[in-house]
Amino acid sequence: MRSKRAEKQLFTVKWKSNSVVMIDQTKLPRKLVYVKYTKYKQVAKAIEKLIVRGAPAIGVAAAYGLSLAAIESKAKTKEGLMHDLEIAYRRLKSTRPTAVNLIWALDLIMNKARKIDTVRDIKRAVLESSMKIAEDDIENNKKLGSNGSNIISDNDVILTHCNAGSLATVSYGTALGIIRSASEKGKKIKVIATETRPVMQGSRLTAFELDHSGIDVSLIPDTAVGYLMSSGLIKVVIVGADRVLKTGHVFNKIGTYQVAVLANRHKIPFYVAAPTSTFDMNSTVNDIVIEHRNKSEVTHIGNKLISPKNVNVYNPAFDITPPELITGIVTERRIIHPPYMENIAKNLPAVRQSI
Ligand code: MRU
């Protein structure tokens, strides 16, 4: 029997009868509506427009996009099909540069497809692989949540930034998966969610989904983090990640770095929740492209202009938190502690796992 809480959990992205169904996150919290796509180009647009967002969710959406491309292809030979898949791969890969899950999922599927001989078998393998990535995302995040629940004590107040929940994954969440797991284990907790300007993932999505799951949540302006920490209210910080390097540098939503600096100043533990699909063992900090988004995200709230019309805007969507500010990185395998260079390599030797 499913529990009441499990029934209230959201399903962010799903494969259904040769189509991809996803929650349109741009409509939240006003409306919970689903959109259905049958063409890979629609999925690419949806990723760009943040209809689906969050590192693991865009990885799964891109994987399903490749499955649509396989179905759309009329090719009769392996070479023809691989050519069509390469075009779709490049389009999907170009959507967002910072979260590694997207390129990880696409590469995993393409590498598998290249080794198969017939059109029918390639099409089947592409779909099966994308479904496996989605299933693993749920399973791994449940394990990650359970591992991380031990860092939360009864009556803790937890601060989180952006949205690393059901809405950022297929269903369970990473940072919010830890919170969900602690709550499922009967711990009484309160969550403080930052608004997360300018796209408001905290107020639109985190506040919505925690409330939807019956978890106590209070919203604060991003500017209130320091004050709340100095007043002693926050016991622990837990955030998600878009990419974790082998050095322990964490790329996550803009503002994460300043939360980490403040947590360090106030001696508050700062944890990152990241499934192994979010680790990038090959790149260095300077290799990674930080996405810069449209100035209208900063100059407008909805359709309302809130700044001088032609003001210059700098709108980076992600920042980098250095390893010395991070207390631990919670994965589905275990919690990794400093020294990160040594412990990430030791704990995640085969992180580019096959499916
Ligand atoms: O721009 P977004 O909304 O895709 O950014 C999302 C984040 O930064 C999340 O914190 C991150 O992807 C972790 S999700 C489990």
Residues whose N, C-alpha, C, O or C-beta is under 5 A from the ligand:
A	BS01	MRU	R53 G54 A55 H161 C162 N163 A164 A168 T174 Q201 G240 A241 D242 N252 K253
